[in-house]
Amino acid sequence: YVMRAGESRFNEHLSNKALSPVNLLLSKKDSDGQMSIFDYIGNSKGGPPLHVHHYQDEVFFVTEGEYLFQAGEERFSLMAGDTIFLPRKVPHTWTQLTEKGRMLFFFQPA
């Protein structure tokens, strides 16, 4: 299959309080549960609370804007072109620092 700009696989979207679009690009249905990929289009500053994924690793690739990530006690500033790996069982969060931002993020397994 091919995903066109602005499309979301199976018309599925993640819900988020900022009402920024999160399009599903690769579903667990496509990968036998091994991976999922999302396109986050940030329309406002902020991000999720500190949280933990017990069974999934997460990778973020920033394509627009600036973000501050926290993994455990460490903090990292990321800009367009930067990637961060967040291993499972490590508390983490991120904050969009610019008015506009965009990231691809991957869950493994989905």
N, C-alpha and C positions, 0 to 999 in steps of 0.2 A: 504494500500500500504506500501511498504518498500522502504526506500531510502538507497542506497549503498554509501559508501565513494566516494566522487568525483562527484556524480550525482547531477543534478538539476531538480527539478520538472517541467514537461512540457518543459524541455530544456530552461527555462527562467533564465536569469541572470540579475543582476543589472549592469548598466554601472558605471564605476568609472575611474577617471583620472589616478590613480596609476596602472591600469591594473592588480590589484589583483583580483583573482576570488571571486565572491560572488554568491554562489549557493542557490537557492530557495529550502527549505526543506518542508515547509508547505505553501500552497497557499491560498489566500482568496477564491479561488474556492472550496477548500477542507473544509473550515470552515464557509461557508456562510458569508464571509466578516468579521468574528470576530477576526481572528488572522493570521499573517504570520510569518514565521521563516526563517532566512537566516544564512548561514555559510560563514563568511568572512575569507579569507586566505590572510593575509597581507605579501606581499613580499618586502615592503619598508617602511621606516619611513614616518610619516605624517598622515594627516586625513582631514576631511571635514571642511569647514568654519563654523563659528557659525551660527546656523539656529534654526527654530522653527517648530514644528509640532502642528498645531492648533487643530487637531481632533484625534491624536494618542498618546498613551503612548508608551514608548520604554524601553526595558530591554536588557542589554548586559551581557553576561556571557563569561569571558575571559578563554580560554583554553590553550593559549600559548603566551608568550611574556609579555611586560609591556606597559601599556597605561596610559595616563593622560586624565581624563575627566573633563569637565567644565559643570556645571549646574547652570544657573544664574551666580552669583558671586563666587560660591564655586568651588573648584578644588579637585579632588580625584585621587590618584594613585592606579591603579588596576593591579594585576598580576594573573597568572593562578589560577583558582578556585574562583576568586572574581566576584561578581555580582553588577550591578548598575541599579537602576530604575530611568528613566528620564520622569517626568510627562509632559503631553501635555501643551502647551502654555508657557513653560519655555525655553528660549534660551539655547542651549547646543552644545557641540562639543566634539571631542576626537582626540587625537594624539597618534599614535603608536610610542613608544620610542625605540624599538628594531628593528633590521633588519628583523626579522621574527616575526609574531604574528598570532593569530587566535582567533576569537570570534564567538559565536552564538548571534544573535540579533533578538528580537521579536517585532513586532508591534501589538498593540491592540487598536482599531480594525485594521484590515489589511489595 
